[in-house]
Amino acid sequence: MNATKPKDKAAGLDAVEAMATVGKETFESMMSMSTKAAADGYKSASAFGKDQLDATKAGYDKFAAFGKGNFEAVSTASTAAISGAEAYYEEVVDYAKKATALNVELMQKFFSIKTPQEFFEVQSDAMNLMVSRSISESTKLSKLAADTMTKVVSPLKARAEGNVDSYVKPFMG
C-alpha cells in the first residue's frame, strides 16, 4: 500500500505550517489595515461633521446678523417717516392757523372799504399776499417732504447696498 516516508511527511507538515503562518500574517495585516482604515474614516467623518457644524453656525450667525440689520434699517426708516409725517402735519396746522388769522384780517379790511379805489388796492394786496404765501408754504412743505423721504430711504438704501456687497458681489467675481 501506500507508505509515506517520514521525510515526505515532514515536508508536507512544513508546507502546511508555512501556509498557516502566511495565512495568519495575511489575516493580521488585513485586520490591521481595516482597523486603521476605520480609524481614519472616523477621523475624516468627525472632521467633516465638525466643519459642517461650524459652517452651519457661521451661516446662522450671518443670517441672524442679516435679519437684525434689515430690522434696524426698517426701524430707522419707519422712525424717520413718522417723524417727517409729524413735522409735515405740524407745518400744515401752523399754516392753517396763520392763514385763518390773515383771512380774518383781510375780511376786516374789506369791510372797512369806502371807495372803489380802496377795494382794488385791498384786493390786489390780498391776491399778491395769498399767491406769495401759497408759493412759500408749498415750497416749505415740498422741502420737508423731500427731506423726510431722504431720511426714510437713506437707511434702506445703505442696507441694500451692504446686502449686495455681502451676498451678490462675492458671486460676481
Buried (B, 14 or more C-beta within 10 A) or exposed (E): EEEEEEEEEEEEEEEEEEEEEEEEEEEEEEEEEEEEEEEEEEEEEEEEEEEEEEEEEEEEEEEEEBEEBBEEBEEBBEEBBEEBBEBBEEBEEEBEEEBEEBEEEBEEBEEEBEEEEEEEEBBEEBEEEBEEBEEEBEEBBEEBBEBBEEBBBBBBEEBEEBBEEEEEEEEEE
